[in-house]
Each structure stands twice: as structure tokens, then as C-alpha cells.
Amino acid sequence: MKVSVKVPATTANLGPGFDCLGLALPIYNTITVEETIMPGTGIEINIIDETHEQDLISIPTDENNIVYKAIELLYNSIGQTPSELKITIKTQIPIARGLGSSAAVIVGGLIAANELLGKPADEAALLSIATEIENHPDNITPAVVGGFVVSSLEEDGSVVYSKINWPKDWNITVCIPDYELSTSIARSVLPAEVPMKDAIFNLKHTAMLVQAVNTHDEKLMKIALDDRLHQQYREKLIPGLAEIKEALKHEENVLGVVISGAGPAILVISHGNNLNKIRETVSKVWLDMNVKSKVLTLQVEEQGAKVID
């Protein structure tokens, strides 16, 4: 028996919502988990790059793979140990770009394994296990449930979340440079402590962002996307970010420019019909810096991970 699960890419933070805001995007990884018949075959992990653009050689294909680690946690939670499994990961989501590639494969592996086991874990348990691997729920939750989500990892290990309807005429232009930035490096530049005024600033702006989305308030959204907890520290790791923000600062209909997750991908949130201008502006800034890029305008994916044939 085998089960395949299709999982969307995700973007997190959206400026001030550090580790608590995320939304799903229509780029997908597909994870297949199969129980092998022959005893003693152990764990087999195959990774297929469907974009033909990524170097996947550094990703473990043994028990150190994060998909296997997640599946192992699920099995252990019901008193079992995974033995003969074949795991196939088909990737379309760019790796180490801030688009939730690790969250997608963790979620896909967990849901597939849960189906094989007869669904012993409910959604709450799956969110908790996945977040234990990922350490924060901002990508995990929209990967599971889709849409725009505010989520929190509670003291007891549970994940509390709420979905909010994203305005359909607010565009997400995802700007993906051809260089990687690991989450561990992006987190290493963050201070251990921040000034109280910066913490208060982000509390206010996260609240404003949620309200702006909920009420479709474009003026409020322009103010809400400011951040003082992480972007100012990560900007130096993302060549071109400052120049892109400056180039789009006075562009009509642009609501804001933010880092996607830990980066280096960038999101331009906008409304209206000047999408070609936005894409051309971003591409030119990076091209002038000899950085190749892919720039896509996407709608929010309202459906999360799903089992497919």
C-alpha cells in the first residue's frame, strides 16, 4: 500500500508576524510513502527534482532525512517503529529560499504515513508532531490547512491557529533569487534580545496586519507590513533587497515588500494591474547585480495538504 500527498509552498512572517503568520502558495511538493513487502529492505528515500534546477545532493537519504524523522515520531507516538518504507519526494518548491520546502515535506510525509497507519493522529496531533520537527508553526500550519493563518505553538506543544480570508484582489509576487540562504544562517544574525520599543512596534503592526487583511484595508496594510524584529538584521544577507524596496517605494498599488520567511525570496504585496512593472523592476535590480531570478505572481492557495491518487 502507498499514499501520496500534495503539499503547497508557504511563506511566513509577512513582515511583523515573526514565527506566527503564514500563508500557502500554489507551488507544490508531492511525498509518497509506501510500505514495502520484502522484509529487511529497510528505509529507501528517493528525491526527484521536478524543476531540474536544484542541487539536491546534500539532502540525506537515510534516517537523518527530516521526512523520515517526522514519520518516526508519528510511529513512536502510537508505540511502533517504522521498518520497511519507501519514501519518494518530488520537489517543485525551491529549497533554502524561504518558501517552506522543509515544512512541505514534513507535512506530506506525516499525512501519508498517518493514512497508512489508519489515521491514528488527528489534525491537532499532526500539527504538533510537525512543529516539533520544524520548531515553529508559521509554515507548518498553512501547509496543512491552506490560506492565510495566524498560529501559535503553546507551552504544552499544541498548535493553536485561525484562518483569515485573504483579499482576492491582493496579489502576491514571489521574487526568487538563484542563491540559497539557510534558515539557520538567517536566524544566526538575529539578536538574542530586542529593545522593548521594537517588541511593542511589532505587536502593534502584527495586529494591524491581521485587521487589514480581515477588513480589506489597503491603507492600513501599507503601514502594517513594517517590522523591527528580523528584517533589518537579515537585509544584509539578501543582496538587492534594499534596492528593490527603494525601487518600488513609490510604485502605485504596491502595499509593501517583505522577506519571505527567512529569505532570500522576497514578496511584493500589491493590488491592481501593474504586475508586469513590478516583475520587471525586481528582475532588473537583480540582473544589474548579476543575480538571476524567477519572479512569479501567485494567488493564495486556500487548500492545504491533500491525499492524491
Buried (B, 14 or more C-beta within 10 A) or exposed (E): EBBBBBBBBBBBBBBBBBBBBBBBBBBBBBBBBBBBEEEEEBBBBEBEBEEEEBEEEEBEBEEEBBBBBBBBBBBEBEEEEBEBBBBBBBBBBBBBBBBBBBBBBBBBBBBBBBBBBEEBBEBEBBBBBBBBBBEBBBBBBBBBBBBBBBBBBEEEEBBEBEBBEBBEEBBBBBBBBEBBBEBEBBEEEEEEEBEEEBEEBBEBBBEBBBBBBEEBBBEBBBBBBBBBBBBEBBBEBBBBBEBBBEBBEEBEBBBBBBBBBBBBBBBBBBBBEBBEBBBEBBBBBBEEEEBEBBBEBBEBBBEBBBEEE
